[in-house]
Amino acid sequence: MEENNKYQAALAKYNCNLDDADIQRKVADLIANKVAENDTVEVKKLMFNCIDLTTLNVTDNDESVMKFTQKVNDFDDKYPDLKNVAAICVYPNFAEVVKDTLDVDNIGIACVAGCFPTSQSFIEVKIAETAMAIADGATEIDIVISVGKFLAGDYETMCEEIMELKEACQNAHLKVILETGALKTASNIKKASILSMYSGGDFIKTSTGKLEPAATPEAAYVMCQAIREYYELTGVKIGFKPAGGISTVHDALVYYTIVKELLGEEWLNNKLFRIGTSRMANLLLSEITGEETKFF
């Protein structure tokens, strides 16, 4: 109980009593008034450089992941004037395949771990999977919070799991997925954001993409609000990653705009902003080049 009080005290420093309708109004206003000005080729180039190019299919195999990675290698030759994607995101058993296939520099190898997408297993299994992904070459780890524990008010277990997985990551970046669609309310999303950052997450991420609803502008707004307040209180910059259901360039521009308006220009780079997607790369590339492109 004493431990849980520690987390309640951490939350007490922030306003977590949010009105969902108020957030919806603010997001609608921001979309109506701010997105259009960001609809430029330069912004699309930047967003392309923030993509975590993702394949998380039940049909993935060594050969398909090699081909997927080879596309990223080929991109540098085909588009020498454009910056490549930020990372390739795969299941942990493919970290070594990506590492052995990847020839270009400055591309992260991201793995979903910790029993993604449900996080429903023993902490020992989650730690082992994370450590094995790191040993095989992962430089970034995406985990899911224990949503059930959080909703039951067991912040202690949820936070201690994140801390243990952060330790297993060694020097790799830890992205903590909130699965905002399961959290339902803006207040829950704010609390989960604060606790995930407090527990050592380097990034907070909206969704797994395996549950509906996935990323929403409202969830992104609340998460970026939390990141801003956490930064003002601690001086620590935490990254933001929307993922799941981002299917149009306009969707991506909405998330870019939310980051720009709430966090500012200093967050608009792939050290602090990522977009998790498998389909967005070709759509952005088409708009950047001015012709329909199916490169990836």
C-alpha positions as CSV (number, residue, x, y, z in Angstrom):
1,M,0.0,0.0,0.0
2,E,2.9,2.3,0.9
3,E,4.3,1.8,-2.6
4,N,1.0,2.6,-4.3
5,N,0.9,5.8,-2.2
6,K,4.2,6.8,-3.9
7,Y,2.6,6.6,-7.3
8,Q,-0.5,8.5,-6.1
9,A,1.8,11.2,-4.8
10,A,3.5,11.4,-8.3
11,L,0.1,11.7,-10.0
12,A,-1.0,14.4,-7.5
13,K,1.6,16.8,-9.0
14,Y,-0.5,16.9,-12.3
15,N,-4.1,17.7,-13.2
16,C,-5.4,14.2,-14.1
17,N,-9.1,15.2,-13.8
18,L,-9.8,15.8,-17.5
19,D,-13.0,16.4,-19.3
20,D,-13.3,14.3,-22.4
21,A,-15.7,16.7,-24.2
22,D,-13.3,19.6,-23.5
23,I,-10.4,17.6,-25.0
24,Q,-12.5,16.8,-28.1
25,R,-13.3,20.5,-28.6
26,K,-9.6,21.5,-28.3
27,V,-8.6,18.8,-30.8
28,A,-11.3,19.8,-33.3
29,D,-10.3,23.4,-33.0
30,L,-6.6,22.5,-33.5
31,I,-7.4,20.4,-36.6
32,A,-9.6,23.0,-38.1
33,N,-7.1,25.9,-37.6
34,K,-3.6,24.5,-37.6
35,V,-3.2,21.3,-39.8
36,A,-3.5,23.0,-43.2
37,E,-0.4,25.2,-42.6
38,N,1.7,22.0,-42.0
39,D,0.7,20.4,-45.3
40,T,4.0,21.0,-47.0
41,V,6.7,18.8,-48.7
42,E,9.2,19.7,-46.0
43,V,7.0,18.5,-43.3
44,K,6.3,15.3,-45.2
45,K,10.0,14.7,-45.5
46,L,10.4,15.2,-41.8
47,M,7.6,12.8,-41.0
48,F,9.0,10.2,-43.4
49,N,12.3,10.4,-41.4
50,C,10.2,9.8,-38.2
51,I,8.6,6.5,-39.4
52,D,9.1,3.3,-37.5
53,L,8.6,1.0,-40.6
54,T,6.6,-1.8,-39.1
55,T,5.9,-5.4,-39.9
56,L,4.0,-7.3,-37.2
57,N,2.2,-10.0,-39.1
58,V,1.4,-13.6,-38.1
59,T,2.9,-14.5,-41.5
60,D,6.3,-12.8,-41.0
61,N,9.3,-15.1,-41.6
62,D,13.0,-14.8,-42.0
63,E,12.7,-14.3,-45.8
64,S,9.9,-11.7,-45.6
65,V,11.7,-9.7,-43.0
66,M,15.0,-9.8,-45.0
67,K,13.1,-8.4,-48.0
68,F,11.4,-5.8,-45.8
69,T,14.8,-4.7,-44.5
70,Q,16.4,-4.8,-47.9
71,K,13.9,-2.1,-49.1
72,V,15.3,0.2,-46.4
73,N,18.8,-0.5,-47.8
74,D,17.7,0.2,-51.3
75,F,16.0,3.4,-50.3
76,D,19.4,5.2,-49.8
77,D,20.4,4.4,-53.4
78,K,17.0,5.2,-55.0
79,Y,16.4,8.4,-53.0
80,P,19.9,9.8,-52.1
81,D,18.4,13.3,-51.4
82,L,15.9,12.0,-48.8
83,K,16.5,11.0,-45.2
84,N,15.5,7.3,-44.6
85,V,13.0,6.0,-42.1
86,A,13.9,6.2,-38.3
87,A,13.7,2.5,-37.5
88,I,12.5,-1.0,-38.6
89,C,10.0,-2.5,-36.1
90,V,9.6,-6.3,-35.9
91,Y,8.9,-9.1,-33.5
92,P,11.9,-10.0,-31.2
93,N,12.7,-13.2,-33.0
94,F,13.6,-11.2,-36.1
95,A,16.0,-8.7,-34.5
96,E,19.0,-10.7,-35.7
97,V,17.6,-11.0,-39.2
98,V,17.3,-7.2,-39.4
99,K,20.7,-6.7,-37.9
100,D,22.3,-9.0,-40.4
101,T,20.5,-7.5,-43.4
102,L,20.6,-3.8,-42.6
103,D,23.4,-2.1,-44.4
104,V,22.6,1.6,-43.9
105,D,23.6,3.7,-40.8
106,N,21.4,5.5,-38.3
107,I,18.4,3.1,-38.6
108,G,17.1,1.8,-35.3
109,I,16.2,-1.9,-34.8
110,A,13.0,-1.8,-32.8
111,C,11.4,-4.9,-31.3
112,V,8.0,-5.3,-29.7
113,A,8.7,-7.2,-26.5
114,G,7.3,-7.9,-23.0
115,C,4.7,-10.3,-24.4
116,F,3.3,-7.8,-26.9
117,P,0.4,-7.0,-27.6
118,T,-1.4,-8.0,-24.4
119,S,1.4,-7.9,-21.8
120,Q,-0.4,-10.8,-20.2
121,S,2.4,-13.1,-18.9
122,F,4.9,-13.6,-16.1
123,I,7.3,-10.7,-15.6
124,E,10.2,-13.2,-15.8
125,V,9.0,-14.1,-19.4
126,K,8.7,-10.4,-20.3
127,I,12.2,-9.7,-19.0
128,A,13.7,-12.7,-20.8
129,E,12.1,-11.8,-24.1
130,T,13.3,-8.2,-23.8
131,A,16.9,-9.2,-22.9
132,M,17.0,-11.7,-25.8
133,A,15.9,-9.1,-28.3
134,I,18.6,-6.8,-27.1
135,A,21.2,-9.6,-27.3
136,D,20.1,-10.2,-30.9
137,G,20.6,-6.6,-31.9
138,A,17.5,-4.6,-30.9
139,T,18.4,-0.9,-30.2
140,E,14.8,0.0,-29.2
141,I,12.1,-1.9,-27.3
142,D,8.4,-1.3,-27.5
143,I,6.4,-2.8,-24.6
144,V,2.8,-2.6,-23.4
145,I,1.8,-1.5,-19.9
146,S,-0.1,-4.1,-17.8
147,V,-3.5,-2.4,-18.7
148,G,-5.5,-4.7,-16.5
149,K,-3.3,-3.8,-13.5
150,F,-3.6,-0.1,-14.2
151,L,-7.4,-0.3,-14.6
152,A,-7.6,-2.2,-11.3
153,G,-5.6,0.7,-9.6
154,D,-2.5,-1.5,-9.1
155,Y,0.0,1.1,-10.1
156,E,2.8,-0.5,-8.1
157,T,2.9,-3.7,-10.2
158,M,2.4,-1.8,-13.5
159,C,5.2,0.7,-12.7
160,E,7.6,-1.9,-11.3
161,E,7.3,-4.0,-14.4
162,I,8.2,-1.0,-16.6
163,M,11.2,-0.3,-14.4
164,E,12.4,-3.9,-14.6
165,L,12.0,-3.9,-18.4
166,K,13.8,-0.6,-18.6
167,E,16.7,-2.3,-16.8
168,A,16.6,-5.3,-19.2
169,C,16.9,-2.8,-22.1
170,Q,20.4,-1.7,-20.9
171,N,21.2,1.2,-23.2
172,A,18.3,0.6,-25.7
173,H,15.4,3.1,-25.8
174,L,12.2,2.0,-24.2
175,K,8.9,2.9,-25.7
176,V,5.9,2.3,-23.5
177,I,2.6,1.6,-25.2
178,L,-0.5,2.7,-23.2
179,E,-3.1,1.0,-25.4
180,T,-5.2,4.1,-25.2
181,G,-8.3,2.5,-26.7
182,A,-8.6,0.2,-23.7
183,L,-8.0,3.1,-21.2
184,K,-11.2,4.8,-22.5
185,T,-11.0,8.2,-20.7
186,A,-8.7,11.2,-21.0
187,S,-8.0,11.0,-17.3
188,N,-6.9,7.4,-17.5
189,I,-4.6,8.3,-20.5
190,K,-3.1,11.2,-18.5
191,K,-2.4,9.0,-15.5
192,A,-0.9,6.1,-17.5
193,S,1.3,8.7,-19.4
194,I,2.6,10.2,-16.2
195,L,3.3,6.8,-14.6
196,S,5.0,5.4,-17.7
197,M,7.4,8.4,-17.9
198,Y,7.9,8.3,-14.1
199,S,8.9,4.6,-14.4
200,G,11.6,5.1,-17.0
201,G,9.9,5.1,-20.4
202,D,11.9,7.1,-23.0
203,F,8.9,7.4,-25.2
204,I,5.2,6.9,-24.7
205,K,3.2,5.4,-27.5
206,T,-0.5,5.3,-28.1
207,S,-1.4,1.8,-29.3
208,T,-0.4,-1.7,-30.4
209,G,-2.4,-1.4,-33.6
210,K,-4.0,-4.8,-32.6
211,L,-7.0,-3.2,-30.7
212,E,-9.7,-0.8,-31.8
213,P,-9.8,2.1,-31.4
214,A,-6.1,2.5,-32.0
215,A,-4.4,5.9,-32.1
216,T,-6.7,8.9,-31.8
217,P,-6.0,12.6,-31.9
218,E,-7.6,13.0,-28.5
219,A,-5.3,10.4,-26.9
220,A,-2.3,12.1,-28.6
221,Y,-3.4,15.5,-27.3
222,V,-3.6,14.2,-23.7
223,M,-0.3,12.3,-24.0
224,C,1.6,15.4,-25.4
225,Q,0.0,17.5,-22.7
226,A,1.4,15.1,-20.1
227,I,4.9,15.1,-21.8
228,R,4.9,18.9,-21.7
229,E,4.0,19.0,-18.0
230,Y,6.5,16.3,-17.1
231,Y,9.2,18.2,-18.9
232,E,8.3,21.4,-17.1
233,L,8.5,19.6,-13.7
234,T,11.6,17.4,-14.3
235,G,13.5,18.9,-17.2
236,V,13.4,15.4,-18.9
237,K,12.2,15.3,-22.6
238,I,10.1,12.2,-23.3
239,G,9.3,11.1,-26.9
240,F,5.9,10.6,-28.4
241,K,4.8,7.9,-30.9
242,P,1.3,7.5,-32.4
243,A,0.7,4.1,-33.9
244,G,-2.2,2.0,-35.1
245,G,-4.8,3.1,-37.7
246,I,-2.7,5.9,-39.2
247,S,-3.8,5.4,-42.7
248,T,-3.7,8.7,-44.5
249,V,-1.2,11.6,-44.8
250,H,-3.8,13.8,-43.2
251,D,-3.9,11.5,-40.2
252,A,-0.1,11.8,-39.9
253,L,-0.3,15.6,-40.3
254,V,-2.8,15.8,-37.4
255,Y,-0.3,14.1,-35.1
256,Y,2.6,16.2,-36.3
257,T,0.4,19.3,-35.6
258,I,-0.5,18.2,-32.1
259,V,3.2,17.6,-31.3
260,K,4.2,21.0,-32.8
261,E,1.5,22.9,-31.0
262,L,1.8,21.2,-27.6
263,L,5.5,20.4,-27.4
264,G,7.1,22.8,-29.9
265,E,9.7,22.6,-32.7
266,E,12.3,20.9,-30.5
267,W,10.2,17.7,-30.5
268,L,9.9,17.6,-34.3
269,N,12.7,15.2,-35.0
270,N,13.1,11.4,-34.9
271,K,14.8,11.4,-31.5
272,L,11.5,12.6,-29.9
273,F,8.8,11.9,-32.4
274,R,8.0,8.6,-34.2
275,I,5.1,7.4,-36.3
276,G,4.4,3.7,-36.1
277,T,3.0,2.5,-39.5
278,S,3.4,0.1,-42.3
279,R,1.4,1.9,-45.0
280,M,2.4,5.5,-44.5
281,A,5.8,5.3,-46.0
282,N,4.5,4.9,-49.6
283,L,1.8,7.5,-49.1
284,L,4.3,10.1,-47.9
285,L,6.8,9.2,-50.6
286,S,4.1,9.6,-53.2
287,E,3.4,13.1,-52.0
288,I,7.0,14.0,-51.6
289,T,8.0,12.9,-55.1
290,G,4.7,14.0,-56.8
291,E,4.0,10.6,-58.3
292,E,2.3,7.5,-57.0
293,T,5.0,5.4,-55.5
294,K,4.9,1.8,-54.1
295,F,8.5,1.5,-53.1
296,F,8.0,-0.3,-49.7
